[in-house]
């Protein structure tokens, strides 16, 4: 039986136990990917913008924000799973 769940961000989902397990694995994967990207960033990781200027491919702040987001989501999903 599916239930409604609400993340701290306000996003809601309808899921059963198996859906939550899949969602947990997916979010852990995202978390690992962002952590890997953050760990591999070099100061020379720039891309051209096409107007003579260059920007970082990824902002450290953006990646750290994504890591924080997925850490929270993983904890929330784990809590929901543990409540079964």
mmCIF file of the N, C-alpha and C atoms, coordinates in Angstrom:
data_MODEL
# 
_entry.id   MODEL 
# 
loop_
_atom_site.group_PDB 
_atom_site.id 
_atom_site.type_symbol 
_atom_site.label_atom_id 
_atom_site.label_alt_id 
_atom_site.label_comp_id 
_atom_site.label_asym_id 
_atom_site.label_entity_id 
_atom_site.label_seq_id 
_atom_site.pdbx_PDB_ins_code 
_atom_site.Cartn_x 
_atom_site.Cartn_y 
_atom_site.Cartn_z 
_atom_site.occupancy 
_atom_site.B_iso_or_equiv 
_atom_site.pdbx_formal_charge 
_atom_site.auth_seq_id 
_atom_site.auth_comp_id 
_atom_site.auth_asym_id 
_atom_site.auth_atom_id 
_atom_site.pdbx_PDB_model_num 
ATOM 1   N N  . UNK A 1 1  ? 0.845  -1.179 0.000   1.00 0.00 ? 1  UNK A N  1 
ATOM 2   C CA . UNK A 1 1  ? 0.000  0.000  0.000   1.00 0.00 ? 1  UNK A CA 1 
ATOM 3   C C  . UNK A 1 1  ? 0.894  1.247  0.000   1.00 0.00 ? 1  UNK A C  1 
ATOM 4   N N  . UNK A 1 2  ? 0.602  2.148  -0.904  1.00 0.00 ? 2  UNK A N  1 
ATOM 5   C CA . UNK A 1 2  ? 1.395  3.372  -1.028  1.00 0.00 ? 2  UNK A CA 1 
ATOM 6   C C  . UNK A 1 2  ? 0.898  4.426  -0.042  1.00 0.00 ? 2  UNK A C  1 
ATOM 7   N N  . UNK A 1 3  ? 1.868  5.172  0.488   1.00 0.00 ? 3  UNK A N  1 
ATOM 8   C CA . UNK A 1 3  ? 1.569  6.258  1.411   1.00 0.00 ? 3  UNK A CA 1 
ATOM 9   C C  . UNK A 1 3  ? 2.188  7.538  0.860   1.00 0.00 ? 3  UNK A C  1 
ATOM 10  N N  . UNK A 1 4  ? 1.717  8.654  1.358   1.00 0.00 ? 4  UNK A N  1 
ATOM 11  C CA . UNK A 1 4  ? 2.273  9.947  0.984   1.00 0.00 ? 4  UNK A CA 1 
ATOM 12  C C  . UNK A 1 4  ? 3.398  10.312 1.955   1.00 0.00 ? 4  UNK A C  1 
ATOM 13  N N  . UNK A 1 5  ? 4.488  10.821 1.383   1.00 0.00 ? 5  UNK A N  1 
ATOM 14  C CA . UNK A 1 5  ? 5.636  11.258 2.164   1.00 0.00 ? 5  UNK A CA 1 
ATOM 15  C C  . UNK A 1 5  ? 6.013  12.662 1.698   1.00 0.00 ? 5  UNK A C  1 
ATOM 16  N N  . UNK A 1 6  ? 6.467  13.473 2.627   1.00 0.00 ? 6  UNK A N  1 
ATOM 17  C CA . UNK A 1 6  ? 6.863  14.842 2.296   1.00 0.00 ? 6  UNK A CA 1 
ATOM 18  C C  . UNK A 1 6  ? 8.292  15.084 2.769   1.00 0.00 ? 6  UNK A C  1 
ATOM 19  N N  . UNK A 1 7  ? 9.144  15.486 1.825   1.00 0.00 ? 7  UNK A N  1 
ATOM 20  C CA . UNK A 1 7  ? 10.523 15.843 2.156   1.00 0.00 ? 7  UNK A CA 1 
ATOM 21  C C  . UNK A 1 7  ? 10.538 17.206 2.837   1.00 0.00 ? 7  UNK A C  1 
ATOM 22  N N  . UNK A 1 8  ? 11.633 17.492 3.510   1.00 0.00 ? 8  UNK A N  1 
ATOM 23  C CA . UNK A 1 8  ? 11.777 18.791 4.185   1.00 0.00 ? 8  UNK A CA 1 
ATOM 24  C C  . UNK A 1 8  ? 11.753 19.950 3.189   1.00 0.00 ? 8  UNK A C  1 
ATOM 25  N N  . UNK A 1 9  ? 12.004 19.660 1.917   1.00 0.00 ? 9  UNK A N  1 
ATOM 26  C CA . UNK A 1 9  ? 11.959 20.685 0.879   1.00 0.00 ? 9  UNK A CA 1 
ATOM 27  C C  . UNK A 1 9  ? 10.536 21.009 0.438   1.00 0.00 ? 9  UNK A C  1 
ATOM 28  N N  . UNK A 1 10 ? 9.560  20.190 0.919   1.00 0.00 ? 10 UNK A N  1 
ATOM 29  C CA . UNK A 1 10 ? 8.171  20.382 0.529   1.00 0.00 ? 10 UNK A CA 1 
ATOM 30  C C  . UNK A 1 10 ? 7.722  19.450 -0.583  1.00 0.00 ? 10 UNK A C  1 
ATOM 31  N N  . UNK A 1 11 ? 8.659  18.808 -1.242  1.00 0.00 ? 11 UNK A N  1 
ATOM 32  C CA . UNK A 1 11 ? 8.327  17.856 -2.312  1.00 0.00 ? 11 UNK A CA 1 
ATOM 33  C C  . UNK A 1 11 ? 7.631  16.642 -1.703  1.00 0.00 ? 11 UNK A C  1 
ATOM 34  N N  . UNK A 1 12 ? 6.541  16.213 -2.343  1.00 0.00 ? 12 UNK A N  1 
ATOM 35  C CA . UNK A 1 12 ? 5.818  15.050 -1.851  1.00 0.00 ? 12 UNK A CA 1 
ATOM 36  C C  . UNK A 1 12 ? 5.909  13.907 -2.846  1.00 0.00 ? 12 UNK A C  1 
ATOM 37  N N  . UNK A 1 13 ? 5.875  12.700 -2.311  1.00 0.00 ? 13 UNK A N  1 
ATOM 38  C CA . UNK A 1 13 ? 5.868  11.504 -3.148  1.00 0.00 ? 13 UNK A CA 1 
ATOM 39  C C  . UNK A 1 13 ? 4.841  10.526 -2.591  1.00 0.00 ? 13 UNK A C  1 
ATOM 40  N N  . UNK A 1 14 ? 4.425  9.614  -3.428  1.00 0.00 ? 14 UNK A N  1 
ATOM 41  C CA . UNK A 1 14 ? 3.574  8.510  -3.002  1.00 0.00 ? 14 UNK A CA 1 
ATOM 42  C C  . UNK A 1 14 ? 4.383  7.254  -3.258  1.00 0.00 ? 14 UNK A C  1 
ATOM 43  N N  . UNK A 1 15 ? 4.606  6.450  -2.202  1.00 0.00 ? 15 UNK A N  1 
ATOM 44  C CA . UNK A 1 15 ? 5.492  5.310  -2.347  1.00 0.00 ? 15 UNK A CA 1 
ATOM 45  C C  . UNK A 1 15 ? 5.130  4.193  -1.380  1.00 0.00 ? 15 UNK A C  1 
ATOM 46  N N  . UNK A 1 16 ? 5.507  2.979  -1.781  1.00 0.00 ? 16 UNK A N  1 
ATOM 47  C CA . UNK A 1 16 ? 5.425  1.848  -0.867  1.00 0.00 ? 16 UNK A CA 1 
ATOM 48  C C  . UNK A 1 16 ? 6.859  1.494  -0.447  1.00 0.00 ? 16 UNK A C  1 
ATOM 49  N N  . UNK A 1 17 ? 7.013  0.415  0.315   1.00 0.00 ? 17 UNK A N  1 
ATOM 50  C CA . UNK A 1 17 ? 8.321  0.046  0.833   1.00 0.00 ? 17 UNK A CA 1 
ATOM 51  C C  . UNK A 1 17 ? 9.346  -0.162 -0.281  1.00 0.00 ? 17 UNK A C  1 
ATOM 52  N N  . UNK A 1 18 ? 8.964  -0.876 -1.334  1.00 0.00 ? 18 UNK A N  1 
ATOM 53  C CA . UNK A 1 18 ? 9.896  -1.124 -2.444  1.00 0.00 ? 18 UNK A CA 1 
ATOM 54  C C  . UNK A 1 18 ? 10.271 0.165  -3.167  1.00 0.00 ? 18 UNK A C  1 
ATOM 55  N N  . UNK A 1 19 ? 9.314  1.057  -3.335  1.00 0.00 ? 19 UNK A N  1 
ATOM 56  C CA . UNK A 1 19 ? 9.602  2.362  -3.953  1.00 0.00 ? 19 UNK A CA 1 
ATOM 57  C C  . UNK A 1 19 ? 10.621 3.134  -3.119  1.00 0.00 ? 19 UNK A C  1 
ATOM 58  N N  . UNK A 1 20 ? 10.450 3.101  -1.791  1.00 0.00 ? 20 UNK A N  1 
ATOM 59  C CA . UNK A 1 20 ? 11.373 3.807  -0.905  1.00 0.00 ? 20 UNK A CA 1 
ATOM 60  C C  . UNK A 1 20 ? 12.773 3.218  -0.988  1.00 0.00 ? 20 UNK A C  1 
ATOM 61  N N  . UNK A 1 21 ? 12.864 1.893  -1.072  1.00 0.00 ? 21 UNK A N  1 
ATOM 62  C CA . UNK A 1 21 ? 14.181 1.264  -1.187  1.00 0.00 ? 21 UNK A CA 1 
ATOM 63  C C  . UNK A 1 21 ? 14.871 1.682  -2.481  1.00 0.00 ? 21 UNK A C  1 
ATOM 64  N N  . UNK A 1 22 ? 14.116 1.719  -3.585  1.00 0.00 ? 22 UNK A N  1 
ATOM 65  C CA . UNK A 1 22 ? 14.686 2.161  -4.867  1.00 0.00 ? 22 UNK A CA 1 
ATOM 66  C C  . UNK A 1 22 ? 15.096 3.634  -4.802  1.00 0.00 ? 22 UNK A C  1 
ATOM 67  N N  . UNK A 1 23 ? 14.243 4.446  -4.201  1.00 0.00 ? 23 UNK A N  1 
ATOM 68  C CA . UNK A 1 23 ? 14.525 5.879  -4.071  1.00 0.00 ? 23 UNK A CA 1 
ATOM 69  C C  . UNK A 1 23 ? 15.760 6.106  -3.199  1.00 0.00 ? 23 UNK A C  1 
ATOM 70  N N  . UNK A 1 24 ? 15.908 5.323  -2.152  1.00 0.00 ? 24 UNK A N  1 
ATOM 71  C CA . UNK A 1 24 ? 17.081 5.435  -1.289  1.00 0.00 ? 24 UNK A CA 1 
ATOM 72  C C  . UNK A 1 24 ? 18.347 5.113  -2.068  1.00 0.00 ? 24 UNK A C  1 
ATOM 73  N N  . UNK A 1 25 ? 18.333 4.026  -2.811  1.00 0.00 ? 25 UNK A N  1 
ATOM 74  C CA . UNK A 1 25 ? 19.509 3.649  -3.606  1.00 0.00 ? 25 UNK A CA 1 
ATOM 75  C C  . UNK A 1 25 ? 19.839 4.722  -4.634  1.00 0.00 ? 25 UNK A C  1 
ATOM 76  N N  . UNK A 1 26 ? 18.825 5.274  -5.274  1.00 0.00 ? 26 UNK A N  1 
ATOM 77  C CA . UNK A 1 26 ? 19.020 6.330  -6.274  1.00 0.00 ? 26 UNK A CA 1 
ATOM 78  C C  . UNK A 1 26 ? 19.649 7.569  -5.640  1.00 0.00 ? 26 UNK A C  1 
ATOM 79  N N  . UNK A 1 27 ? 19.132 7.985  -4.503  1.00 0.00 ? 27 UNK A N  1 
ATOM 80  C CA . UNK A 1 27 ? 19.644 9.187  -3.835  1.00 0.00 ? 27 UNK A CA 1 
ATOM 81  C C  . UNK A 1 27 ? 21.044 8.980  -3.272  1.00 0.00 ? 27 UNK A C  1 
ATOM 82  N N  . UNK A 1 28 ? 21.337 7.771  -2.796  1.00 0.00 ? 28 UNK A N  1 
ATOM 83  C CA . UNK A 1 28 ? 22.701 7.467  -2.348  1.00 0.00 ? 28 UNK A CA 1 
ATOM 84  C C  . UNK A 1 28 ? 23.665 7.545  -3.529  1.00 0.00 ? 28 UNK A C  1 
ATOM 85  N N  . UNK A 1 29 ? 23.214 7.097  -4.706  1.00 0.00 ? 29 UNK A N  1 
ATOM 86  C CA . UNK A 1 29 ? 24.033 7.197  -5.907  1.00 0.00 ? 29 UNK A CA 1 
ATOM 87  C C  . UNK A 1 29 ? 24.328 8.643  -6.270  1.00 0.00 ? 29 UNK A C  1 
ATOM 88  N N  . UNK A 1 30 ? 23.307 9.501  -6.210  1.00 0.00 ? 30 UNK A N  1 
ATOM 89  C CA . UNK A 1 30 ? 23.511 10.924 -6.488  1.00 0.00 ? 30 UNK A CA 1 
ATOM 90  C C  . UNK A 1 30 ? 24.506 11.527 -5.502  1.00 0.00 ? 30 UNK A C  1 
ATOM 91  N N  . UNK A 1 31 ? 24.343 11.175 -4.220  1.00 0.00 ? 31 UNK A N  1 
ATOM 92  C CA . UNK A 1 31 ? 25.231 11.681 -3.179  1.00 0.00 ? 31 UNK A CA 1 
ATOM 93  C C  . UNK A 1 31 ? 26.673 11.267 -3.446  1.00 0.00 ? 31 UNK A C  1 
ATOM 94  N N  . UNK A 1 32 ? 26.887 10.014 -3.795  1.00 0.00 ? 32 UNK A N  1 
ATOM 95  C CA . UNK A 1 32 ? 28.236 9.527  -4.106  1.00 0.00 ? 32 UNK A CA 1 
ATOM 96  C C  . UNK A 1 32 ? 28.819 10.251 -5.317  1.00 0.00 ? 32 UNK A C  1 
ATOM 97  N N  . UNK A 1 33 ? 28.003 10.469 -6.334  1.00 0.00 ? 33 UNK A N  1 
ATOM 98  C CA . UNK A 1 33 ? 28.478 11.150 -7.540  1.00 0.00 ? 33 UNK A CA 1 
ATOM 99  C C  . UNK A 1 33 ? 28.916 12.580 -7.241  1.00 0.00 ? 33 UNK A C  1 
ATOM 100 N N  . UNK A 1 34 ? 28.097 13.322 -6.486  1.00 0.00 ? 34 UNK A N  1 
ATOM 101 C CA . UNK A 1 34 ? 28.472 14.700 -6.158  1.00 0.00 ? 34 UNK A CA 1 
ATOM 102 C C  . UNK A 1 34 ? 29.713 14.741 -5.280  1.00 0.00 ? 34 UNK A C  1 
ATOM 103 N N  . UNK A 1 35 ? 29.833 13.804 -4.340  1.00 0.00 ? 35 UNK A N  1 
ATOM 104 C CA . UNK A 1 35 ? 31.022 13.756 -3.486  1.00 0.00 ? 35 UNK A CA 1 
ATOM 105 C C  . UNK A 1 35 ? 32.265 13.464 -4.325  1.00 0.00 ? 35 UNK A C  1 
ATOM 106 N N  . UNK A 1 36 ? 32.131 12.592 -5.308  1.00 0.00 ? 36 UNK A N  1 
ATOM 107 C CA . UNK A 1 36 ? 33.254 12.280 -6.194  1.00 0.00 ? 36 UNK A CA 1 
ATOM 108 C C  . UNK A 1 36 ? 33.648 13.496 -7.031  1.00 0.00 ? 36 UNK A C  1 
ATOM 109 N N  . UNK A 1 37 ? 32.664 14.204 -7.560  1.00 0.00 ? 37 UNK A N  1 
ATOM 110 C CA . UNK A 1 37 ? 32.944 15.401 -8.357  1.00 0.00 ? 37 UNK A CA 1 
ATOM 111 C C  . UNK A 1 37 ? 33.646 16.449 -7.501  1.00 0.00 ? 37 UNK A C  1 
ATOM 112 N N  . UNK A 1 38 ? 33.144 16.670 -6.279  1.00 0.00 ? 38 UNK A N  1 
ATOM 113 C CA . UNK A 1 38 ? 33.753 17.663 -5.404  1.00 0.00 ? 38 UNK A CA 1 
ATOM 114 C C  . UNK A 1 38 ? 35.195 17.287 -5.082  1.00 0.00 ? 38 UNK A C  1 
ATOM 115 N N  . UNK A 1 39 ? 35.446 16.016 -4.864  1.00 0.00 ? 39 UNK A N  1 
ATOM 116 C CA . UNK A 1 39 ? 36.788 15.562 -4.539  1.00 0.00 ? 39 UNK A CA 1 
ATOM 117 C C  . UNK A 1 39 ? 37.761 15.634 -5.700  1.00 0.00 ? 39 UNK A C  1 
ATOM 118 N N  . UNK A 1 40 ? 37.237 15.687 -6.919  1.00 0.00 ? 40 UNK A N  1 
ATOM 119 C CA . UNK A 1 40 ? 38.114 15.675 -8.086  1.00 0.00 ? 40 UNK A CA 1 
ATOM 120 C C  . UNK A 1 40 ? 38.271 17.042 -8.750  1.00 0.00 ? 40 UNK A C  1 
ATOM 121 N N  . UNK A 1 41 ? 37.626 18.075 -8.214  1.00 0.00 ? 41 UNK A N  1 
ATOM 122 C CA . UNK A 1 41 ? 37.720 19.401 -8.832  1.00 0.00 ? 41 UNK A CA 1 
ATOM 123 C C  . UNK A 1 41 ? 39.129 19.962 -8.691  1.00 0.00 ? 41 UNK A C  1 
ATOM 124 N N  . UNK A 1 42 ? 39.588 20.528 -9.754  1.00 0.00 ? 42 UNK A N  1 
ATOM 125 C CA . UNK A 1 42 ? 40.893 21.189 -9.780  1.00 0.00 ? 42 UNK A CA 1 
ATOM 126 C C  . UNK A 1 42 ? 40.653 22.668 -10.065 1.00 0.00 ? 42 UNK A C  1 
ATOM 127 N N  . UNK A 1 43 ? 41.598 23.501 -9.701  1.00 0.00 ? 43 UNK A N  1 
ATOM 128 C CA . UNK A 1 43 ? 41.457 24.931 -9.959  1.00 0.00 ? 43 UNK A CA 1 
ATOM 129 C C  . UNK A 1 43 ? 41.393 25.258 -11.446 1.00 0.00 ? 43 UNK A C  1 
ATOM 130 N N  . UNK A 1 44 ? 41.890 24.342 -12.275 1.00 0.00 ? 44 UNK A N  1 
ATOM 131 C CA . UNK A 1 44 ? 41.892 24.623 -13.715 1.00 0.00 ? 44 UNK A CA 1 
ATOM 132 C C  . UNK A 1 44 ? 40.719 23.987 -14.443 1.00 0.00 ? 44 UNK A C  1 
ATOM 133 N N  . UNK A 1 45 ? 39.683 23.587 -13.733 1.00 0.00 ? 45 UNK A N  1 
ATOM 134 C CA . UNK A 1 45 ? 38.495 23.020 -14.358 1.00 0.00 ? 45 UNK A CA 1 
ATOM 135 C C  . UNK A 1 45 ? 37.577 24.143 -14.844 1.00 0.00 ? 45 UNK A C  1 
ATOM 136 N N  . UNK A 1 46 ? 37.917 24.705 -15.966 1.00 0.00 ? 46 UNK A N  1 
ATOM 137 C CA . UNK A 1 46 ? 37.150 25.819 -16.535 1.00 0.00 ? 46 UNK A CA 1 
ATOM 138 C C  . UNK A 1 46 ? 36.633 25.452 -17.917 1.00 0.00 ? 46 UNK A C  1 
ATOM 139 N N  . UNK A 1 47 ? 35.581 26.093 -18.345 1.00 0.00 ? 47 UNK A N  1 
ATOM 140 C CA . UNK A 1 47 ? 35.081 25.938 -19.703 1.00 0.00 ? 47 UNK A CA 1 
ATOM 141 C C  . UNK A 1 47 ? 34.856 27.323 -20.284 1.00 0.00 ? 47 UNK A C  1 
ATOM 142 N N  . UNK A 1 48 ? 35.028 27.421 -21.581 1.00 0.00 ? 48 UNK A N  1 
ATOM 143 C CA . UNK A 1 48 ? 34.809 28.698 -22.263 1.00 0.00 ? 48 UNK A CA 1 
ATOM 144 C C  . UNK A 1 48 ? 33.317 28.977 -22.359 1.00 0.00 ? 48 UNK A C  1 
ATOM 145 N N  . UNK A 1 49 ? 32.943 30.241 -22.204 1.00 0.00 ? 49 UNK A N  1 
ATOM 146 C CA . UNK A 1 49 ? 31.543 30.642 -22.310 1.00 0.00 ? 49 UNK A CA 1 
ATOM 147 C C  . UNK A 1 49 ? 31.195 31.069 -23.731 1.00 0.00 ? 49 UNK A C  1 
ATOM 148 N N  . UNK A 1 50 ? 32.172 31.182 -24.590 1.00 0.00 ? 50 UNK A N  1 
ATOM 149 C CA . UNK A 1 50 ? 31.895 31.596 -25.959 1.00 0.00 ? 50 UNK A CA 1 
ATOM 150 C C  . UNK A 1 50 ? 31.999 33.096 -26.160 1.00 0.00 ? 50 UNK A C  1 
ATOM 151 N N  . UNK A 1 51 ? 32.245 33.850 -25.103 1.00 0.00 ? 51 UNK A N  1 
ATOM 152 C CA . UNK A 1 51 ? 32.348 35.300 -25.217 1.00 0.00 ? 51 UNK A CA 1 
ATOM 153 C C  . UNK A 1 51 ? 33.716 35.789 -24.748 1.00 0.00 ? 51 UNK A C  1 
ATOM 154 N N  . UNK A 1 52 ? 34.699 34.893 -24.727 1.00 0.00 ? 52 UNK A N  1 
ATOM 155 C CA . UNK A 1 52 ? 36.042 35.267 -24.314 1.00 0.00 ? 52 UNK A CA 1 
ATOM 156 C C  . UNK A 1 52 ? 36.305 35.099 -22.833 1.00 0.00 ? 52 UNK A C  1 
ATOM 157 N N  . UNK A 1 53 ? 35.284 34.730 -22.090 1.00 0.00 ? 53 UNK A N  1 
ATOM 158 C CA . UNK A 1 53 ? 35.441 34.517 -20.655 1.00 0.00 ? 53 UNK A CA 1 
ATOM 159 C C  . UNK A 1 53 ? 35.296 33.030 -20.347 1.00 0.00 ? 53 UNK A C  1 
ATOM 160 N N  . UNK A 1 54 ? 35.790 32.631 -19.201 1.00 0.00 ? 54 UNK A N  1 
ATOM 161 C CA . UNK A 1 54 ? 35.690 31.244 -18.767 1.00 0.00 ? 54 UNK A CA 1 
ATOM 162 C C  . UNK A 1 54 ? 35.041 31.172 -17.386 1.00 0.00 ? 54 UNK A C  1 
ATOM 163 N N  . UNK A 1 55 ? 34.333 30.099 -17.155 1.00 0.00 ? 55 UNK A N  1 
ATOM 164 C CA . UNK A 1 55 ? 33.715 29.831 -15.858 1.00 0.00 ? 55 UNK A CA 1 
ATOM 165 C C  . UNK A 1 55 ? 34.107 28.442 -15.396 1.00 0.00 ? 55 UNK A C  1 
ATOM 166 N N  . UNK A 1 56 ? 33.996 28.220 -14.107 1.00 0.00 ? 56 UNK A N  1 
ATOM 167 C CA . UNK A 1 56 ? 34.180 26.873 -13.587 1.00 0.00 ? 56 UNK A CA 1 
ATOM 168 C C  . UNK A 1 56 ? 33.057 26.004 -14.133 1.00 0.00 ? 56 UNK A C  1 
ATOM 169 N N  . UNK A 1 57 ? 33.357 24.764 -14.421 1.00 0.00 ? 57 UNK A N  1 
ATOM 170 C CA . UNK A 1 57 ? 32.313 23.839 -14.845 1.00 0.00 ? 57 UNK A CA 1 
ATOM 171 C C  . UNK A 1 57 ? 31.292 23.663 -13.736 1.00 0.00 ? 57 UNK A C  1 
ATOM 172 N N  . UNK A 1 58 ? 31.790 23.548 -12.529 1.00 0.00 ? 58 UNK A N  1 
ATOM 173 C CA . UNK A 1 58 ? 30.930 23.343 -11.371 1.00 0.00 ? 58 UNK A CA 1 
ATOM 174 C C  . UNK A 1 58 ? 31.359 24.293 -10.266 1.00 0.00 ? 58 UNK A C  1 
ATOM 175 N N  . UNK A 1 59 ? 30.427 24.893 -9.622  1.00 0.00 ? 59 UNK A N  1 
ATOM 176 C CA . UNK A 1 59 ? 30.709 25.745 -8.474  1.00 0.00 ? 59 UNK A CA 1 
ATOM 177 C C  . UNK A 1 59 ? 30.819 24.855 -7.237  1.00 0.00 ? 59 UNK A C  1 
ATOM 178 N N  . UNK A 1 60 ? 31.856 25.081 -6.433  1.00 0.00 ? 60 UNK A N  1 
ATOM 179 C CA . UNK A 1 60 ? 31.987 24.314 -5.185  1.00 0.00 ? 60 UNK A CA 1 
ATOM 180 C C  . UNK A 1 60 ? 30.736 24.478 -4.333  1.00 0.00 ? 60 UNK A C  1 
ATOM 181 N N  . UNK A 1 61 ? 30.203 25.699 -4.276  1.00 0.00 ? 61 UNK A N  1 
ATOM 182 C CA . UNK A 1 61 ? 29.003 25.955 -3.473  1.00 0.00 ? 61 UNK A CA 1 
ATOM 183 C C  . UNK A 1 61 ? 27.812 25.151 -3.983  1.00 0.00 ? 61 UNK A C  1 
ATOM 184 N N  . UNK A 1 62 ? 27.660 25.065 -5.307  1.00 0.00 ? 62 UNK A N  1 
ATOM 185 C CA . UNK A 1 62 ? 26.558 24.303 -5.879  1.00 0.00 ? 62 UNK A CA 1 
ATOM 186 C C  . UNK A 1 62 ? 26.685 22.831 -5.508  1.00 0.00 ? 62 UNK A C  1 
ATOM 187 N N  . UNK A 1 63 ? 27.870 22.287 -5.683  1.00 0.00 ? 63 UNK A N  1 
ATOM 188 C CA . UNK A 1 63 ? 28.076 20.863 -5.398  1.00 0.00 ? 63 UNK A CA 1 
ATOM 189 C C  . UNK A 1 63 ? 27.884 20.579 -3.910  1.00 0.00 ? 63 UNK A C  1 
ATOM 190 N N  . UNK A 1 64 ? 28.417 21.444 -3.056  1.00 0.00 ? 64 UNK A N  1 
ATOM 191 C CA . UNK A 1 64 ? 28.229 21.264 -1.621  1.00 0.00 ? 64 UNK A CA 1 
ATOM 192 C C  . UNK A 1 64 ? 26.751 21.344 -1.249  1.00 0.00 ? 64 UNK A C  1 
ATOM 193 N N  . UNK A 1 65 ? 26.007 22.216 -1.914  1.00 0.00 ? 65 UNK A N  1 
ATOM 194 C CA . UNK A 1 65 ? 24.563 22.317 -1.695  1.00 0.00 ? 65 UNK A CA 1 
ATOM 195 C C  . UNK A 1 65 ? 23.842 21.047 -2.108  1.00 0.00 ? 65 UNK A C  1 
ATOM 196 N N  . UNK A 1 66 ? 24.259 20.470 -3.224  1.00 0.00 ? 66 UNK A N  1 
ATOM 197 C CA . UNK A 1 66 ? 23.656 19.220 -3.686  1.00 0.00 ? 66 UNK A CA 1 
ATOM 198 C C  . UNK A 1 66 ? 23.970 18.086 -2.713  1.00 0.00 ? 66 UNK A C  1 
ATOM 199 N N  . UNK A 1 67 ? 25.197 18.051 -2.211  1.00 0.00 ? 67 UNK A N  1 
ATOM 200 C CA . UNK A 1 67 ? 25.571 17.024 -1.237  1.00 0.00 ? 67 UNK A CA 1 
ATOM 201 C C  . UNK A 1 67 ? 24.699 17.150 0.008   1.00 0.00 ? 67 UNK A C  1 
ATOM 202 N N  . UNK A 1 68 ? 24.536 18.374 0.482   1.00 0.00 ? 68 UNK A N  1 
ATOM 203 C CA . UNK A 1 68 ? 23.693 18.607 1.662   1.00 0.00 ? 68 UNK A CA 1 
ATOM 204 C C  . UNK A 1 68 ? 22.254 18.170 1.394   1.00 0.00 ? 68 UNK A C  1 
ATOM 205 N N  . UNK A 1 69 ? 21.738 18.503 0.231   1.00 0.00 ? 69 UNK A N  1 
ATOM 206 C CA . UNK A 1 69 ? 20.372 18.134 -0.145  1.00 0.00 ? 69 UNK A CA 1 
ATOM 207 C C  . UNK A 1 69 ? 20.196 16.623 -0.129  1.00 0.00 ? 69 UNK A C  1 
ATOM 208 N N  . UNK A 1 70 ? 21.125 15.898 -0.760  1.00 0.00 ? 70 UNK A N  1 
ATOM 209 C CA . UNK A 1 70 ? 20.980 14.452 -0.838  1.00 0.00 ? 70 UNK A CA 1 
ATOM 210 C C  . UNK A 1 70 ? 21.270 13.761 0.481   1.00 0.00 ? 70 UNK A C  1 
ATOM 211 N N  . UNK A 1 71 ? 22.116 14.337 1.327   1.00 0.00 ? 71 UNK A N  1 
ATOM 212 C CA . UNK A 1 71 ? 22.314 13.789 2.670   1.00 0.00 ? 71 UNK A CA 1 
ATOM 213 C C  . UNK A 1 71 ? 21.005 13.853 3.458   1.00 0.00 ? 71 UNK A C  1 
ATOM 214 N N  . UNK A 1 72 ? 20.308 14.983 3.366   1.00 0.00 ? 72 UNK A N  1 
ATOM 215 C CA . UNK A 1 72 ? 19.024 15.140 4.051   1.00 0.00 ? 72 UNK A CA 1 
ATOM 216 C C  . UNK A 1 72 ? 17.994 14.155 3.501   1.00 0.00 ? 72 UNK A C  1 
ATOM 217 N N  . UNK A 1 73 ? 17.939 14.056 2.167   1.00 0.00 ? 73 UNK A N  1 
ATOM 218 C CA . UNK A 1 73 ? 16.967 13.148 1.555   1.00 0.00 ? 73 UNK A CA 1 
ATOM 219 C C  . UNK A 1 73 ? 17.218 11.706 1.979   1.00 0.00 ? 73 UNK A C  1 
ATOM 220 N N  . UNK A 1 74 ? 18.485 11.283 1.991   1.00 0.00 ? 74 UNK A N  1 
ATOM 221 C CA . UNK A 1 74 ? 18.821 9.912  2.383   1.00 0.00 ? 74 UNK A CA 1 
ATOM 222 C C  . UNK A 1 74 ? 18.370 9.663  3.820   1.00 0.00 ? 74 UNK A C  1 
ATOM 223 N N  . UNK A 1 75 ? 18.631 10.597 4.725   1.00 0.00 ? 75 UNK A N  1 
ATOM 224 C CA . UNK A 1 75 ? 18.214 10.437 6.122   1.00 0.00 ? 75 UNK A CA 1 
ATOM 225 C C  . UNK A 1 75 ? 16.697 10.354 6.244   1.00 0.00 ? 75 UNK A C  1 
ATOM 226 N N  . UNK A 1 76 ? 15.994 11.194 5.488   1.00 0.00 ? 76 UNK A N  1 
ATOM 227 C CA . UNK A 1 76 ? 14.532 11.165 5.543   1.00 0.00 ? 76 UNK A CA 1 
ATOM 228 C C  . UNK A 1 76 ? 13.994 9.831  5.027   1.00 0.00 ? 76 UNK A C  1 
ATOM 229 N N  . UNK A 1 77 ? 14.518 9.374  3.912   1.00 0.00 ? 77 UNK A N  1 
ATOM 230 C CA . UNK A 1 77 ? 14.051 8.107  3.336   1.00 0.00 ? 77 UNK A CA 1 
ATOM 231 C C  . UNK A 1 77 ? 14.376 6.949  4.277   1.00 0.00 ? 77 UNK A C  1 
ATOM 232 N N  . UNK A 1 78 ? 15.575 6.952  4.857   1.00 0.00 ? 78 UNK A N  1 
ATOM 233 C CA . UNK A 1 78 ? 15.938 5.900  5.811   1.00 0.00 ? 78 UNK A CA 1 
ATOM 234 C C  . UNK A 1 78 ? 14.975 5.895  6.999   1.00 0.00 ? 78 UNK A C  1 
ATOM 235 N N  . UNK A 1 79 ? 14.589 7.069  7.465   1.00 0.00 ? 79 UNK A N  1 
ATOM 236 C CA . UNK A 1 79 ? 13.617 7.160  8.561   1.00 0.00 ? 79 UNK A CA 1 
ATOM 237 C C  . UNK A 1 79 ? 12.275 6.564  8.169   1.00 0.00 ? 79 UNK A C  1 
ATOM 238 N N  . UNK A 1 80 ? 11.831 6.850  6.956   1.00 0.00 ? 80 UNK A N  1 
ATOM 239 C CA . UNK A 1 80 ? 10.554 6.296  6.492   1.00 0.00 ? 80 UNK A CA 1 
ATOM 240 C C  . UNK A 1 80 ? 10.639 4.780  6.393   1.00 0.00 ? 80 UNK A C  1 
ATOM 241 N N  . UNK A 1 81 ? 11.759 4.279  5.871   1.00 0.00 ? 81 UNK A N  1 
ATOM 242 C CA . UNK A 1 81 ? 11.929 2.825  5.738   1.00 0.00 ? 81 UNK A CA 1 
ATOM 243 C C  . UNK A 1 81 ? 11.935 2.169  7.117   1.00 0.00 ? 81 UNK A C  1 
ATOM 244 N N  . UNK A 1 82 ? 12.633 2.783  8.067   1.00 0.00 ? 82 UNK A N  1 
ATOM 245 C CA . UNK A 1 82 ? 12.706 2.226  9.413   1.00 0.00 ? 82 UNK A CA 1 
ATOM 246 C C  . UNK A 1 82 ? 11.373 2.240  10.145  1.00 0.00 ? 82 UNK A C  1 
ATOM 247 N N  . UNK A 1 83 ? 10.421 3.051  9.670   1.00 0.00 ? 83 UNK A N  1 
ATOM 248 C CA . UNK A 1 83 ? 9.119  3.122  10.327  1.00 0.00 ? 83 UNK A CA 1 
ATOM 249 C C  . UNK A 1 83 ? 8.183  2.001  9.868   1.00 0.00 ? 83 UNK A C  1 
ATOM 250 N N  . UNK A 1 84 ? 8.601  1.214  8.897   1.00 0.00 ? 84 UNK A N  1 
ATOM 251 C CA . UNK A 1 84 ? 7.759  0.087  8.425   1.00 0.00 ? 84 UNK A CA 1 
ATOM 252 C C  . UNK A 1 84 ? 7.792  -1.045 9.420   1.00 0.00 ? 84 UNK A C  1 
# 
